[in-house]
């Protein structure tokens, strides 16, 4: 698998010939100026919840790429009204096959409201399974015991928020990784805005002390994972 980090919580994962894009938020990110939104590939767009810093660029990318947009029922319906041709609305615990991928919507503890103030449904995260293995994108969440259930997927890696303040911070993300049974974590939702600025070297050291690897790719770069 290849993972490209576009900043904040937006990552793209190339797996099984598909480009899975999570939580597209680039143009409003002050740190992502080097990313050309017109060049971001997507066969599927997965949106964890309705906050603007997780879906602000979804409409433009979906219309350009004709990607299938997968989210909760309320968010999928909201984008359908905006003319997105292919949407799938899930609810917590539900899953769907999209091409060669199996996409499951799992628990997150957060909030969800659309940019226009309408109800954004239940926030969640995703487990994506392909012939190359399974991985998790947690979206915005607090630590929850439900994360222990993700061990059954034998995840190759997890993308977890580490910025604290609005989500879990480094210490809770370490516990989350241990609950999930993963040793490789891609950090999300940090350094974009003042409330979530962290000491990245200290964060890496904390993960390392727990026997885990914290990956913090530079925005716009692609890594093998």
Buried (B, 14 or more C-beta within 10 A) or exposed (E): BEBBBBBBBBBBBBBBEBBBBBBBBBEEBEEBEEBEBEEBBBBBBBBBBBBEBBBBBBBBBBEEBEBBBBBBBBBBBBBBEEEBEBBBBBEBEBBBEBEEBBBBBBBBEBEBBBEEEEEBBBBBBBBBBBEBBBBBBBBBBBBBEBBEBBEEBEBBBBBBBBBBBBBBBBBBBBEBBBBBBBBBBBBBBBBBBEEBEBEBEEBBEBBEEBEBBBBBBEBBEEEEB
